Amino acid sequence: MILFIKLLLAHLLGDFIWQPNSWVADKEVKKHKSIYLYLHILLHGILSALLVGEIRFIPYAVLIAVIHGIIDLIKLSFQKKENKRTWFVVDQIAHFLVLIGIVFLYENKTIDVLWFGSQFWIVLTGILFITKPTSIFIKIIISIWSPENTESHIDNSLASAGNYIGILERLFVFGFILTGHFEAIGFLLAAKSIFRFGDLQEAKDRKLTEYVLIGTLMSFGIAIVTGLVVQALLLQLL
């Protein structure tokens, strides 16, 4: 685990802390012709080797640097203004997976996802359930109470913001329950209520207020029940 932490630290330093915006801009314009791309690759290799601090890790540090450069070149080749955010996420996930692979390769370990413990599958199922499936479920259920002027308010908000807020709040609730911090759920609900109060007061629409309240309570309720069920299943495995 400590090896992965050191490699992750090296990645954070090389990709974010010690990579000036001028380097990024130059790479995006010149791509493989940018000298800063190769300095960036070299920096990752040096940081990985230094932070691990073992002579026999040097070849692996070189491998990390080379693969990092290949991933960055692919991103720079296909990245455009409209998909820049998507490629940033893909790029970081790829780097993250490479670091995991290097750790298992260096420590001569094998991993088989099919043989993860039961706890992993229970928690993963719970997390996936409270994301998009729950959002769809809530949307369908409360659609029968949808106020006529809901669309006008949605038009003034960020695209799909409500959906993502709901998913994030359920993930927080789920995490609070599994870690035993039930009091934090109350703070989360209060915080959301404060932010929502201004919008609902401005709208001066009782139906919209009730609609939002039903959706919020259903969202929190499903997250709480899911968290308690997962917690109970985990306790049975102990």
C-alpha positions in Angstrom: 0.0 0.0 0.0 2.8 2.5 0.9 4.3 1.9 -2.6 1.1 3.0 -4.2 0.8 6.0 -2.0 4.4 7.1 -2.9 3.6 6.6 -6.6 0.3 8.5 -6.3 2.2 11.4 -4.5 4.7 11.4 -7.4 1.8 11.6 -9.9 0.1 14.5 -8.0 3.4 16.4 -7.8 4.3 15.8 -11.5 0.8 16.3 -13.0 -0.5 19.1 -10.9 1.8 20.8 -8.4 5.0 21.1 -10.5 3.5 21.3 -14.0 3.0 25.1 -14.8 0.1 26.2 -16.9 2.5 27.3 -19.5 3.7 23.7 -20.0 0.1 22.5 -20.4 -0.7 25.3 -23.0 2.5 24.5 -25.0 1.7 20.8 -25.0 -1.8 21.4 -26.2 -0.6 23.5 -29.1 2.6 21.7 -30.2 1.6 18.2 -29.0 4.5 15.7 -29.6 6.7 18.6 -30.7 6.6 20.3 -27.3 9.8 20.1 -25.3 7.7 20.4 -22.1 6.0 17.1 -22.9 9.3 15.3 -22.6 10.3 17.3 -19.5 7.0 16.3 -18.0 7.7 12.7 -18.7 11.2 12.9 -17.3 9.8 14.6 -14.2 7.4 11.7 -13.5 10.2 9.2 -13.9 12.5 11.0 -11.5 9.8 11.7 -8.9 8.7 8.0 -8.9 12.3 6.8 -8.5 13.2 9.3 -5.8 10.1 8.8 -3.7 10.3 5.0 -3.8 14.0 5.2 -3.0 15.0 1.8 -4.1 17.6 1.1 -6.8 15.8 -1.9 -8.2 12.7 0.2 -8.8 14.5 2.5 -11.3 13.4 0.3 -14.4 9.8 0.5 -13.1 10.1 4.3 -12.8 11.3 4.4 -16.4 8.3 2.2 -17.4 5.9 4.6 -15.5 7.4 7.6 -17.3 7.2 6.0 -20.8 3.6 4.8 -20.3 2.7 8.2 -18.8 4.1 9.8 -22.0 2.1 7.5 -24.3 -1.1 8.2 -22.4 -0.5 12.0 -22.6 0.3 11.8 -26.3 -3.0 9.9 -26.9 -4.9 12.5 -25.0 -3.2 15.4 -26.7 -3.9 13.8 -30.1 -7.6 13.3 -29.6 -8.5 16.1 -27.2 -10.6 19.0 -28.5 -12.2 21.9 -26.8 -15.6 20.3 -26.6 -14.3 17.0 -25.1 -11.4 18.3 -23.0 -13.2 17.5 -19.7 -13.8 13.9 -20.8 -10.2 13.3 -21.9 -9.0 14.8 -18.6 -11.0 12.2 -16.7 -9.9 9.3 -19.0 -6.3 10.4 -18.8 -6.3 10.5 -14.9 -8.1 7.1 -14.7 -5.5 5.6 -17.1 -2.6 6.9 -15.0 -4.2 5.6 -11.8 -4.7 2.1 -13.3 -1.1 2.1 -14.5 0.2 2.9 -11.0 -1.9 0.0 -9.6 -0.5 -2.3 -12.2 3.1 -1.2 -11.5 2.6 -1.9 -7.8 1.4 -5.5 -8.4 4.1 -6.0 -10.9 6.9 -4.8 -8.6 5.6 -6.6 -5.6 5.1 -9.8 -7.7 1.4 -10.0 -6.7 -1.6 -11.1 -8.8 -5.1 -9.8 -8.6 -8.3 -11.4 -9.7 -11.4 -9.2 -9.6 -13.6 -12.3 -9.5 -12.3 -13.2 -6.1 -12.7 -10.0 -4.3 -14.3 -10.5 -0.9 -18.0 -10.5 -0.4 -17.8 -7.2 1.4 -16.6 -5.6 -1.8 -19.5 -6.8 -3.9 -22.1 -5.8 -1.3 -20.7 -2.3 -1.0 -20.3 -1.9 -4.8 -23.9 -3.0 -5.4 -25.1 -0.5 -2.8 -23.1 2.3 -4.3 -24.4 1.6 -7.8 -28.0 1.3 -6.6 -28.1 4.8 -5.1 -26.6 6.5 -8.2 -28.5 6.4 -11.5 -31.0 3.6 -10.7 -32.3 5.5 -7.7 -32.4 8.8 -9.7 -34.6 7.2 -12.3 -36.8 5.6 -9.7 -37.4 8.9 -7.9 -38.0 10.8 -11.1 -40.7 8.3 -12.2 -42.4 8.2 -8.8 -42.6 12.0 -8.3 -43.5 12.7 -11.9 -47.2 12.4 -11.0 -46.8 15.5 -8.8 -44.6 17.5 -11.2 -45.7 21.2 -11.1 -46.5 22.9 -14.4 -43.8 25.5 -14.0 -41.0 23.1 -13.0 -39.4 23.4 -16.5 -39.1 27.2 -16.2 -37.0 26.8 -13.0 -35.0 24.0 -14.5 -34.1 26.2 -17.5 -32.4 28.6 -15.1 -30.2 25.9 -13.5 -27.1 24.0 -14.6 -27.8 21.0 -17.0 -28.6 17.9 -14.9 -27.5 19.7 -11.8 -30.4 18.3 -9.7 -29.6 14.7 -10.8 -25.9 15.0 -9.8 -26.7 16.7 -6.5 -29.1 13.9 -5.6 -26.5 11.3 -6.5 -23.8 13.0 -4.4 -26.0 13.5 -1.4 -27.0 9.8 -1.4 -23.3 8.8 -1.7 -22.5 11.0 1.3 -25.4 9.6 3.3 -24.3 6.0 2.4 -20.8 6.8 3.5 -21.9 8.4 6.8 -23.9 5.3 7.7 -21.1 2.8 6.9 -18.7 4.9 9.0 -21.2 5.4 11.8 -21.6 9.1 11.5 -25.4 9.4 11.6 -25.3 12.9 12.9 -23.6 14.1 9.7 -26.8 13.2 7.8 -28.7 15.8 9.7 -26.1 18.4 8.9 -26.2 17.5 5.2 -30.0 17.7 5.1 -29.9 21.1 6.9 -27.3 22.4 4.5 -29.3 21.4 1.5 -32.4 22.9 3.0 -30.7 26.3 3.5 -29.5 26.4 -0.1 -32.9 25.4 -1.4 -34.8 27.8 0.8 -33.8 30.9 -1.2 -34.9 29.3 -4.5 -38.2 28.1 -3.2 -38.9 31.4 -1.5 -38.2 33.2 -4.7 -40.4 30.9 -6.7 -43.4 31.5 -4.3 -44.9 28.2 -5.5 -46.2 25.8 -2.9 -46.5 23.0 -5.3 -42.9 23.3 -6.4 -41.8 23.4 -2.7 -43.7 20.2 -2.0 -42.4 18.6 -5.1 -38.8 19.4 -4.1 -39.4 18.3 -0.6 -40.8 14.9 -1.6 -37.9 14.3 -3.9 -35.4 15.2 -1.2 -37.0 13.1 1.4 -37.2 10.1 -1.0 -33.6 10.6 -1.9 -32.4 10.7 1.7 -34.8 7.8 2.7 -33.5 5.5 0.0 -29.9 6.3 0.8 -30.5 5.6 4.5 -32.3 2.3 3.9 -29.7 1.2 1.5 -26.9 2.1 3.9 -28.5 0.2 6.7 -29.1 -2.9 4.6 -25.5 -2.9 3.4 -24.3 -2.4 6.9 -26.4 -5.3 8.2 -25.2 -7.6 5.4 -21.6 -6.6 6.2 -22.1 -7.4 9.9 -23.4 -10.8 9.0 -20.1 -11.6 7.3 -18.1 -10.8 10.4 
